[in-house]
């Protein structure tokens, strides 16, 4: 992807799959650039939505104005302050602007991308940023090759797309009669594979994105749902966000999780009704089965599994922590931090916000 800096006051960085622009705020900007490099170095094949969620979990709402994009599979963008992001994907244009920290996944591949600060100018067509940091108030990026439309056939490398074969009317037609009983018995039909996504009631936007019925805007393309005749349908629930552990690891939230030192001892983990989230390293005060993250419809809840030292919730904007009652689910929103003794994880998502 070709990246062109935009003239103006600020800094532009390209490192690994991450592109970013930020206001020059001295030491805070240096810390931000170091964080972007750190997340890029930890990519290890993670898709863009996971990288942006990971960065958002460490970034926080305060600091220099910035806009960040993660390229690759499931590209995503993040903005904070007066920075703006405009991305054109398969389903149209997504625009984000602060002042609050927010991020969104793009239905890729990207055709164009623009990250900018106020006062950014037009790019010089002679410029191109391959890697590193340069002065600038934004960037524009385009793929080296044009994005192939969804309905256009793509030929494998080294091969040409063959035109559809038309019947030759000069060749005599030959019929084949298939009689039952002359083919070997194929045996019993294989059992269908188990469903990997839970089915929930939801509504579709104009571009056929499946959404929570309570949302005013589509959580994929951002289109308003207010003018649509919403008919609730049953469909596969998309991931509701990510869980960010204090050691930097990230888990996609598309199923229940049991969290603790030995989550594999849980019956639901053994039966594959939940995934394990193992706490490694210093874990004094964390039980073997400490807490469960439960998905109910479009909501995320946490349940203390009768842990020895209890579980605290830090909800966004709350005056203080909330003690969980063992066995009683508590619905949480994005930005909520869950403390288990000295260890913690946080729920982050662009949904349900």
C-alpha positions as CSV (number, residue, x, y, z in Angstrom):
1,X,0.0,0.0,0.0
2,X,1.4,3.4,-1.0
3,X,1.3,5.9,1.9
4,X,1.7,9.7,1.2
5,X,2.2,12.1,4.2
6,X,0.0,15.3,4.3
7,X,1.8,18.6,5.0
8,X,1.1,20.3,8.3
9,X,2.0,20.2,12.0
10,X,2.3,16.8,13.5
11,X,4.0,13.4,13.0
12,X,3.2,10.5,10.7
13,X,4.4,6.9,11.5
14,X,4.3,3.7,9.5
15,X,5.4,0.6,11.3
16,X,4.4,-3.0,10.4
17,X,0.7,-3.1,9.8
18,X,0.0,0.2,11.6
19,X,-0.3,3.7,10.2
20,X,-0.7,6.6,12.6
21,X,-0.8,10.4,12.7
22,X,-0.5,12.4,16.0
23,X,-0.1,15.9,17.2
24,X,3.4,16.8,18.4
25,X,3.0,17.0,22.2
26,X,6.6,16.3,23.3
27,X,7.0,13.4,25.8
28,X,3.4,12.3,25.5
29,X,3.8,12.0,21.7
30,X,7.0,10.0,22.2
31,X,5.2,7.6,24.5
32,X,2.4,7.3,21.9
33,X,4.8,6.5,19.1
34,X,6.5,3.9,21.3
35,X,3.2,2.3,22.0
36,X,2.3,2.1,18.3
37,X,5.6,0.4,17.6
38,X,5.1,-2.0,20.5
39,X,1.6,-3.1,19.3
40,X,2.9,-3.4,15.7
41,X,5.8,-5.7,16.9
42,X,3.2,-7.9,18.7
43,X,1.0,-8.3,15.6
44,X,2.0,-12.0,14.8
45,X,-0.7,-12.3,12.2
46,X,-3.5,-10.8,14.3
47,X,-6.1,-9.0,12.1
48,X,-6.6,-5.3,12.1
49,X,-9.6,-5.2,14.5
50,X,-7.7,-7.1,17.2
51,X,-4.7,-4.8,16.9
52,X,-6.8,-1.6,17.1
53,X,-8.7,-3.0,20.1
54,X,-5.4,-3.9,21.7
55,X,-4.1,-0.4,21.1
56,X,-7.3,1.2,22.4
57,X,-7.0,-0.8,25.6
58,X,-3.6,0.6,26.3
59,X,-4.1,4.1,24.9
60,X,-6.8,5.6,27.1
61,X,-8.9,8.7,26.4
62,X,-6.3,11.3,27.4
63,X,-3.2,12.4,25.4
64,X,-2.3,13.9,22.0
65,X,-4.8,13.9,19.2
66,X,-4.2,10.9,17.0
67,X,-5.7,8.6,14.3
68,X,-4.4,5.1,13.8
69,X,-5.2,2.5,11.2
70,X,-4.4,-1.3,11.1
71,X,-4.1,-2.8,7.7
72,X,-4.4,-6.5,6.6
73,X,-7.4,-8.8,7.2
74,X,-10.3,-7.0,8.9
75,X,-8.7,-3.5,8.8
76,X,-9.8,-1.1,11.5
77,X,-9.3,2.6,12.4
78,X,-9.1,4.5,15.7
79,X,-9.4,8.3,16.5
80,X,-8.9,10.5,19.6
81,X,-9.3,14.2,20.0
82,X,-9.6,16.4,16.9
83,X,-8.1,13.7,14.6
84,X,-10.2,12.2,11.8
85,X,-10.3,9.0,9.8
86,X,-12.0,8.3,6.5
87,X,-11.8,4.8,5.0
88,X,-13.4,3.3,1.9
89,X,-14.1,-0.4,2.1
90,X,-16.2,-3.0,0.3
91,X,-19.4,-1.7,1.8
92,X,-18.8,2.0,1.5
93,X,-17.2,4.9,3.5
94,X,-16.6,4.9,7.2
95,X,-15.9,8.3,8.9
96,X,-14.7,8.7,12.5
97,X,-13.8,11.8,14.5
98,X,-13.3,12.5,18.2
99,X,-13.2,14.1,20.6
100,X,-13.8,10.7,22.5
101,X,-11.7,7.7,21.8
102,X,-13.5,5.4,19.3
103,X,-12.6,2.7,16.9
104,X,-14.3,0.7,14.2
105,X,-13.7,-2.3,11.9
106,X,-13.8,-1.8,8.2
107,X,-15.4,-4.3,5.8
108,X,-12.2,-4.7,3.7
109,X,-10.2,-4.6,1.6
110,X,-9.5,-0.9,1.8
111,X,-9.6,1.1,-1.4
112,X,-8.6,4.4,0.1
113,X,-7.6,5.6,3.6
114,X,-7.1,9.1,5.0
115,X,-5.9,10.0,8.6
116,X,-5.7,13.7,9.4
117,X,-5.3,16.4,11.9
118,X,-6.8,19.9,11.6
119,X,-5.0,22.0,9.0
120,X,-3.6,19.1,7.0
121,X,-2.8,19.9,3.3
122,X,-2.9,17.9,0.1
123,X,-0.2,15.3,-0.5
124,X,2.7,15.8,-2.8
125,X,2.4,13.0,-5.5
126,X,6.1,12.6,-5.5
127,X,6.2,11.5,-1.8
128,X,5.9,8.0,-0.4
129,X,6.5,6.7,3.2
130,X,7.7,3.1,3.3
131,X,8.5,3.0,7.1
132,X,9.5,5.3,10.0
133,X,8.4,8.7,11.3
134,X,8.2,11.9,9.3
135,X,6.7,15.4,9.9
136,X,3.1,15.8,8.7
137,X,-0.5,16.4,9.7
138,X,-1.9,13.3,8.1
139,X,-1.6,10.6,5.5
140,X,-3.4,9.2,2.5
141,X,-3.0,5.5,1.5
142,X,-4.1,3.5,-1.5
143,X,-3.4,-0.1,-2.4
144,X,-0.7,-0.7,-5.0
145,X,-3.2,-2.6,-7.1
146,X,-6.9,-1.6,-7.5
147,X,-9.3,-3.6,-5.3
148,X,-11.1,-6.3,-7.3
149,X,-14.9,-5.9,-7.3
150,X,-16.8,-8.7,-5.6
151,X,-18.4,-9.9,-8.8
152,X,-15.2,-10.0,-10.9
153,X,-13.4,-13.4,-11.2
154,X,-9.9,-13.5,-9.9
155,X,-7.3,-15.8,-11.7
156,X,-4.7,-17.7,-9.6
157,X,-1.2,-16.5,-10.0
158,X,0.2,-17.4,-13.4
159,X,-3.1,-18.3,-14.9
160,X,-5.7,-16.5,-17.0
161,X,-9.4,-16.3,-16.4
162,X,-11.0,-18.6,-19.1
163,X,-14.2,-17.4,-20.7
164,X,-17.4,-19.4,-20.1
165,X,-17.6,-22.4,-22.4
166,X,-20.4,-22.3,-25.0
167,X,-21.9,-25.5,-26.4
168,X,-20.9,-26.5,-29.9
169,X,-24.0,-27.1,-31.9
170,X,-22.1,-29.1,-34.5
171,X,-21.2,-31.8,-31.9
172,X,-24.0,-34.5,-31.5
173,X,-25.6,-34.5,-28.1
174,X,-25.1,-37.6,-26.0
175,X,-27.5,-38.5,-23.2
176,X,-26.6,-40.6,-20.2
177,X,-29.3,-42.4,-18.2
178,X,-28.6,-42.9,-14.5
179,X,-30.4,-45.9,-13.0
180,X,-30.8,-46.4,-9.2
181,X,-29.1,-49.3,-7.7
182,X,-26.1,-49.4,-10.0
183,X,-23.9,-47.1,-7.8
184,X,-22.1,-48.3,-4.7
185,X,-23.8,-47.5,-1.4
186,X,-22.2,-44.3,-0.1
187,X,-22.9,-45.3,3.5
188,X,-24.6,-43.2,6.2
189,X,-24.4,-39.4,5.7
190,X,-21.9,-37.7,7.9
191,X,-23.3,-35.6,10.8
192,X,-23.3,-31.9,10.2
193,X,-20.5,-30.0,12.0
194,X,-21.6,-28.2,15.2
195,X,-22.5,-24.5,14.8
196,X,-19.6,-22.2,15.8
197,X,-21.8,-19.1,16.3
198,X,-24.7,-18.6,18.5
199,X,-28.0,-17.6,16.9
200,X,-29.6,-14.4,18.3
201,X,-32.5,-12.1,17.3
202,X,-31.2,-9.1,15.3
203,X,-31.9,-6.8,12.5
204,X,-30.2,-6.1,9.2
205,X,-29.1,-2.7,7.9
206,X,-29.6,-1.6,4.3
207,X,-26.3,-3.2,3.4
208,X,-27.2,-6.5,5.1
209,X,-25.0,-6.2,8.2
210,X,-26.5,-8.0,11.2
211,X,-27.0,-5.7,14.2
212,X,-28.3,-5.5,17.8
213,X,-31.9,-4.3,17.5
214,X,-31.2,-1.7,20.2
215,X,-28.5,0.1,18.1
216,X,-29.3,3.3,16.4
217,X,-26.5,3.0,13.8
218,X,-25.1,-0.1,12.1
219,X,-22.0,-1.2,13.9
220,X,-20.2,-2.1,10.7
221,X,-20.9,0.7,8.2
222,X,-22.4,3.3,10.5
223,X,-25.6,3.8,8.5
224,X,-28.6,5.1,10.6
225,X,-31.1,2.3,11.4
226,X,-33.9,4.8,12.3
227,X,-35.3,5.1,8.8
228,X,-35.5,1.3,8.2
229,X,-38.4,-1.0,8.8
230,X,-36.8,-3.3,11.3
231,X,-38.0,-6.8,11.2
232,X,-36.3,-9.0,13.8
233,X,-34.7,-12.2,12.4
234,X,-32.6,-15.0,13.8
235,X,-29.0,-14.9,12.7
236,X,-25.4,-15.7,13.7
237,X,-24.1,-13.4,16.4
238,X,-20.9,-11.6,15.4
239,X,-18.1,-11.1,17.9
240,X,-19.0,-8.6,20.7
241,X,-15.5,-7.3,21.2
242,X,-12.3,-8.4,22.8
243,X,-10.9,-9.2,26.2
244,X,-7.6,-7.4,26.9
245,X,-5.5,-9.1,29.6
246,X,-3.0,-7.1,31.7
247,X,-0.1,-8.9,30.1
248,X,-1.1,-7.6,26.6
249,X,-2.8,-10.7,25.3
250,X,-6.1,-10.3,23.5
251,X,-9.0,-12.8,23.0
252,X,-11.8,-12.4,20.6
253,X,-15.2,-12.3,22.4
254,X,-17.3,-14.7,20.3
255,X,-18.0,-17.3,23.0
256,X,-18.1,-17.7,26.8
257,X,-14.7,-17.7,28.7
258,X,-13.8,-19.2,32.1
259,X,-10.9,-17.2,33.6
260,X,-8.5,-18.5,36.3
261,X,-5.3,-20.3,37.0
262,X,-6.7,-23.7,35.8
263,X,-9.8,-22.9,33.7
264,X,-9.5,-26.3,32.0
265,X,-10.9,-27.9,35.2
266,X,-14.3,-26.3,34.5
267,X,-17.0,-28.7,33.2
268,X,-18.2,-26.3,30.5
269,X,-14.6,-25.9,29.2
270,X,-14.2,-29.7,29.0
271,X,-17.6,-29.9,27.2
272,X,-16.4,-27.0,24.8
273,X,-19.3,-24.8,25.9
274,X,-16.7,-22.2,27.0
275,X,-13.1,-21.4,26.2
276,X,-10.3,-21.2,28.8
277,X,-8.6,-17.9,29.6
278,X,-5.6,-19.1,31.7
279,X,-3.9,-16.6,34.0
280,X,-0.1,-17.3,33.9
281,X,2.8,-15.7,35.8
282,X,2.2,-14.0,39.2
283,X,-1.3,-15.1,40.1
284,X,-1.6,-14.8,43.9
285,X,-5.2,-14.2,44.8
286,X,-6.5,-15.7,41.5
287,X,-8.6,-18.9,42.0
288,X,-8.3,-21.9,39.7
289,X,-11.8,-21.0,38.3
290,X,-12.2,-17.4,39.2
291,X,-14.7,-15.7,36.9
292,X,-16.8,-16.5,33.9
293,X,-17.5,-14.1,31.0
294,X,-20.9,-15.0,29.7
295,X,-22.6,-13.9,26.4
296,X,-26.3,-13.6,26.6
297,X,-27.9,-12.4,23.4
298,X,-26.1,-9.2,22.6
299,X,-25.0,-8.6,26.1
300,X,-21.7,-9.4,28.0
301,X,-21.9,-10.4,31.6
302,X,-19.4,-11.6,34.2
303,X,-20.0,-14.1,37.0
304,X,-17.8,-14.7,40.0
305,X,-17.3,-18.5,40.4
306,X,-17.1,-18.5,44.2
307,X,-13.5,-17.3,44.1
308,X,-11.6,-17.2,47.3
309,X,-10.7,-13.5,47.1
310,X,-13.6,-12.1,45.1
311,X,-13.9,-10.0,42.0
312,X,-14.2,-6.2,41.5
313,X,-15.7,-4.4,38.6
314,X,-14.4,-0.9,37.6
315,X,-17.2,0.5,35.4
316,X,-16.4,3.5,33.1
317,X,-17.3,6.7,35.0
318,X,-18.2,5.0,38.3
319,X,-17.0,6.6,41.5
320,X,-15.5,3.3,42.8
321,X,-15.2,-0.4,42.3
322,X,-18.2,-2.8,42.5
323,X,-17.9,-6.1,44.4
324,X,-19.4,-9.0,42.5
325,X,-21.8,-11.3,44.3
326,X,-20.7,-14.9,43.7
327,X,-23.0,-16.7,41.2
328,X,-24.9,-13.5,40.2
329,X,-24.3,-12.3,36.6
330,X,-23.4,-8.6,36.2
331,X,-23.9,-7.1,32.7
332,X,-20.9,-5.0,31.6
333,X,-20.3,-2.4,29.0
334,X,-17.1,-1.6,26.9
335,X,-14.3,-0.2,29.0
336,X,-15.2,-2.2,32.2
337,X,-12.2,-3.6,34.0
338,X,-12.4,-6.8,36.0
339,X,-10.0,-7.2,38.9
340,X,-9.0,-10.6,40.3
341,X,-6.6,-9.9,43.1
342,X,-3.5,-8.3,41.5
343,X,-4.5,-9.4,38.0
344,X,-7.1,-7.8,35.7
345,X,-8.6,-7.8,32.2
346,X,-10.8,-5.3,30.4
347,X,-13.7,-5.7,28.0
348,X,-13.4,-3.5,24.9
349,X,-15.7,-3.1,21.9
350,X,-17.0,-0.6,19.3
351,X,-20.4,-2.3,19.7
352,X,-23.0,-1.4,22.4
353,X,-21.5,2.0,22.8
